[in-house]
Structures are given as structure tokens and as C-alpha cells.
Amino acid sequence: MSLNEVWEAASAAPFHPVVSKDGQFAVGFNLLLVAVVLTGLFGLNRSFGNLLTLGVPASLAFGFGAVFMICAVGVYV
């Protein structure tokens, strides 16, 4: 299959994101809120077990929340 055939086949199935443009702000805000709560809980009792149960999800929520907020509000240069 050539690249041209792949390109033509892809035009029949457009991309539909999981989170729509109108819902990105709410998803980003909630993820950032969850990240703040989990970070606060992790700060109360820092241990290796809490690192896996609270620290890692908090960092993932902050990372994805920040990207969603950037996409929601736009970047103006």
C-alpha cells in the first residue's frame, strides 16, 4: 500500500477527539483541581506507598490538565 493510498483511505474516516473543543476547559480545570488535592494529600504523608498511589496520579493529572487548559484557552503570541 502506497502512501497516497493510505492518504486517500484516511480521508473517509475523519478524526473525532475524545474531548470536544467545548469540553476542554471543564476537563482541564477538573484535572488541575484533582492534581492540587492529590498533591496536598501526598504532602501530608510522604512515603513510597503514597508516591505510587497519590504522587504519580497527581503528576499525570497536572500534566494532562495543563495541556487541556492550554488547548482550551488558546495560546496567543
C-alpha positions in Angstrom: 0.0 0.0 0.0 1.5 3.3 -1.0 1.4 6.5 1.0 -1.0 8.0 -1.5 -3.5 5.1 -1.0 -3.2 5.5 2.8 -3.8 9.2 2.5 -7.0 8.6 0.4 -8.3 5.9 2.7 -7.8 8.2 5.8 -10.0 10.9 4.2 -13.0 8.6 4.6 -12.6 8.4 8.4 -12.1 11.9 9.9 -10.6 12.3 13.3 -13.0 12.8 16.2 -11.3 13.7 19.5 -12.5 12.1 22.8 -12.9 15.6 24.4 -14.6 18.2 22.2 -13.3 21.8 22.0 -16.2 23.0 24.1 -15.4 20.5 26.9 -11.7 21.0 27.1 -11.9 23.8 29.7 -14.0 21.7 32.1 -11.8 18.6 31.7 -8.6 20.7 32.2 -10.0 22.5 35.2 -11.1 19.3 36.9 -7.8 17.6 36.2 -5.9 20.5 37.7 -8.2 20.5 40.7 -7.7 16.8 41.3 -3.9 17.4 40.9 -3.9 20.0 43.7 -6.0 17.8 46.0 -3.8 14.8 45.4 -0.6 16.8 45.9 -1.9 18.2 49.2 -2.8 14.7 50.4 0.7 13.4 49.3 2.3 16.3 51.2 0.6 15.2 54.4 2.2 11.8 54.4 5.2 11.3 52.1 6.0 7.6 51.8 6.9 5.3 49.0 3.4 3.8 49.0 1.8 7.2 48.8 4.2 8.1 46.0 2.7 5.4 43.9 -1.0 6.0 44.9 -1.0 9.8 45.1 2.2 11.3 43.6 2.1 9.6 40.2 -1.6 10.2 39.6 -1.2 13.9 40.8 1.7 14.5 38.3 -0.3 12.8 35.5 -3.4 14.9 36.3 -1.3 18.1 36.4 0.4 17.3 33.0 -2.8 16.4 31.2 -4.8 19.2 32.9 -2.2 21.8 31.9 -2.3 20.6 28.2 -6.1 20.7 28.2 -6.1 24.2 29.6 -3.6 25.4 27.1 -5.7 23.9 24.3 -9.0 25.3 25.8 -7.9 28.9 26.3 -5.5 29.1 23.3 -2.0 30.4 23.0 -1.7 33.9 21.7 1.7 35.3 20.7 
